[in-house]
Amino acid sequence: MQVSRKTFVASTASLAAATLLPVRRVGAAQVVVSGELDPKYADFDNLVVQNMVNNNIKAGQFAFGRGGSVLFAHGYTNSVDPSYMRTLSTSIFRVASLSKAFTSACLTTLLAKNAFTLETPLFDYISVDQPLLPSQHPDARLPKVTIGQTVAHTAGLAPSGDNDPEFQYRQIENDIDASGPLTQEQFTRYVYGVPLQSDPGKVYAYSNIGYYLLGRVIEKASKRPYYEYLKSAVLDPLGIDDTVLSATAISGRRPNEVAYDDDDTGLSVLDPRSKTMLPLPYGGATYWETFDACSDLATSAPSLIALIGHYAAWGTGGRAPGSARAGAMPGTEAVIYNRRDGIDYAFSFNRRPDDDPFNTYFRKSLDARFDRGI
């Protein structure tokens, strides 16, 4: 049952007055809350539950904390089907562009080791100088692209949107007559041949492929695969043990990983010579493993709290009050926020709302509740 946004506050108020129960009902919807229940935090549960009912979201997770320590963490399952997987506070979700926060944390550790500077030319550093396709002609401005510009999304690289190479993946596969997914070396060379959209350092344009390339910077500096360095330099020191590279194929979904919910399908990137149609989250949009550093990580909300208690939600460096990051992909929507009062929060859902892909209304409701204190 869809609940009108107009009734959001009234419904939440009525829920808050109810006896605290692990099952919340809104109209015909039934949402199971998993985690340690505490009456003083019941209104946070109510906000999450109402948002999920409003947007027909089946699996959700919300956590908040301070200084990397979790104060609250719940999982939410919006389904009356008893066979539907129960979402726990320990379940993992793809977090889309929140992957970039992990990449920024890796860069922070390498900058501290003087492995490079923010002024280091990116393409020269990762030693790429040949495009993938004979028809590609590298932009003469590429030598001016720096690591720092790429971190800040001002490098002039192709932006997120209709022409994002991340979502032209099958076309690139067919351009080289590939029988399966591209290697990262092939995709890097393809990006090298994509014209810049603006002069480096001049215009802000959010770029997924920029952070993909920063993953290659991390590999060059550390002499290790991206995930191996992430684990050793960031995850292990913070005690995070549930962050993984998500698999594209549905058969690769982890036992504790939620199912991703999206109504659309696309031609398979797993078998680019076929006409097979797949759900967008499972091979109908792109090959997630290629995009380790920008889009592919899966983790829990408590682990996001551990990360942003020590590293900036946006940009390099330590925790940055007022910084936030949102991620949205088919079957995924997630947000992290370093509040100025010292509280950090994170949420993940297994469906991207059609009319509000970054859950702006929900975030405003959360912030209003936090402003009243915890």
Protein Blocks (a to p, Z undefined) as FASTA:
>chain_A
ZZdfklmmmmmmmmmmpccdfbdcehjbccddedjddfklmmmmmmmmmmmmmnopabdc
ddddeehiafbdcdddddfbfkbccddfkbccdehjmmmmmmmmmmmmmmmnopacfklc
fklmnopabdfblkbccdfklmmpcfklmmnopnopacedjklmklmmmmmmmmnopabd
cdfklmmmmmmmpccfbdehkagcddfklmmmmmmmmmmmnopafklmmmmmmmmmnopa
kbccddfblklpcfklccdddfbdcddfklmmbccdcdfknoplbcfklmmmlmmpccdf
klmmmmmmmbcfedcddddehiacddddehiacdddddfkopacddddfbdcfklmnomm
mmmmmmmmmmnoZZ
